Amino acid sequence: MEEISDEKIQKLLTSYKRKRQKEKERYERLKDTEDFKNKNRQNARNYWRRNKEKKKKHYEENREYINACQSYKYWVKKGMVDKWIEKSPEKYELLKSSGYFKLKNPSPST
């Protein structure tokens, strides 16, 4: 495999940046048109119809985890996380073991 020179790398990077900038400008120009919105909505509907079963299967497989997340968020909104931990220790342990607090929240008591 041949070596790529620094000059060629810089040329590729600048052309990539220009291309991304032009794509962004084009998107900004077209995003508010009715035709663009209708196409996007239709694509979203088609995607949803094609993947409805996949979403259902994902939800069924992760029902307990999703339920625990929703329950936790509800109690956080009420400001009573400590009470939730006492009331549902199994849900708390499920979220703790899956790394939910490390990924999304700094601590369960906030």
Secondary structure, DSSP 8 states (H G I E B T S, - for coil): -----HHHHHHHHHHHHHHHHHHHHHHHHHTTSHHHHHHHHHHHHHHHHHTHHHHHHHHHHTHHHHHHHHHHHHHHHHT-HHHHHHH-HHHHHHHHHHTHHHHT-S-TT-
